[in-house]
Amino acid sequence: MGKGKNKKRDDGDSKGRQHRGANGHSSRHNHKNMEMRKHENEDTSNVKKIPVKLGMWDFDHCDPKRCSGKKLERLGLIKSLKIGQRFQGLIISPNGKKVVSPEDADIIKEFGAAVVECSWARLDEIPFSKLNGGNGGKNERLLPYLVAANQVNYGRPWKLNCVEALAACFAIIGRSDWAADLLSNFSWGMNFLTLNEELFELYSQCTDSDSIQEAQEAWLNKIDEEAKERKLQAQDNDIWLMGNTNRVNDNLRDLTLSDGDEDEEEEDAEDYLTEKSVKYDNLGNVIESSEDEITLRYDNLGNVIEEEEEEKRYDALGNLIEN
Ligand SMILES: C[S@@+](CC[C@H](N)C(=O)[O-])C[C@H]1O[C@@H](n2cnc3c(N)ncnc32)[C@H](O)[C@@H]1O
């Protein structure tokens, strides 16, 4: 027998067939997952179990270290499902037509919830209609507007990862405690609940899919208005930051001045500089300035009174005669 040829695989049966887990992966693959758990030191002893069944169709598109679905599997919180395997619970899927609502509480509590672990960029490769033995449609649900808090898609609406999708579903049916238990296994997890707190409050008060859609519309309109408002305010602030807009206009005008206008403008600029060095007392009178400052005096109309330079007189030897 050739070396390695027909060699019985350690994860196969007597006929060399590999044992496959519910996700269709070989047990070698699942063993790798176990190894990763050991490697990452994921302690499963404190993991809180959620009292409903969780399922996942895993298409192995993602980096196992960053994949929330795989981590839930390593923690023993979710079970992999094979393509075509029936799942009677709620299927949270981008292929859904209705959105999750509190009306779905009974089905979740009785049969659980499942997600599709795959890449957002490769959704077109997923045989959604075959996943649940062709029975997916009825229980398939979209999630309403919510914002991701995970490290891959932080801040992006709608693109939640698997653990966020399941937690969202629980929060909408009023089981924020389950949502928190599930998310507590991720360092960033609780941020998802905080980030979407108001939305969960809003959605959990709705009754059915239509009312969730209405609440979502109202919310989207509200944030749209707020964004417009902020934009206007930012424009206003920009104007203030630009300072005296007359001066700005003056500067702009400078660029288009004819030769003749320039002299006039220069004069204005000089006035501006000179005025800066003038000090006034409480009554608005000009007060004496320090040596290097120019002292100006004004007439009743506010015009600067030109000071005539005092005539200096000298004696026969050229010495200054003091007055
Ligand atoms: C596309 S996968 C990406 C998973 C990611 N790799 C991870 O680490 O978890 C996310 C899955 O969560 C569910 N999901 C997330 N956001 C959703 C939404 N807005 N509507 C419906 N399902 C959603 C779906 O099952 C979807 O296939």
The ligand as an ORCA input file, in Angstrom:
! r2SCAN-3c Opt
* xyz 0 1
  C     -23.590     38.350      6.201
  S     -23.253     37.554      7.709
  C     -21.712     38.290      8.222
  C     -21.276     37.616      9.459
  C     -19.928     38.043      9.977
  N     -18.895     37.460      9.213
  C     -19.736     37.677     11.448
  O     -18.612     37.717     11.925
  O     -20.699     37.403     12.139
  C     -24.381     38.272      8.873
  C     -25.669     37.497      9.022
  O     -26.424     38.093     10.093
  C     -27.781     38.241      9.705
  N     -28.047     39.665      9.454
  C     -27.233     40.708      9.751
  N     -27.809     41.885      9.462
  C     -29.014     41.599      8.929
  C     -30.086     42.392      8.425
  N     -30.042     43.726      8.422
  N     -31.201     41.761      7.983
  C     -31.257     40.419      7.993
  N     -30.281     39.603      8.445
  C     -29.167     40.179      8.919
  C     -27.929     37.411      8.454
  O     -28.145     36.068      8.819
  C     -26.567     37.576      7.809
  O     -26.312     36.600      6.854
*
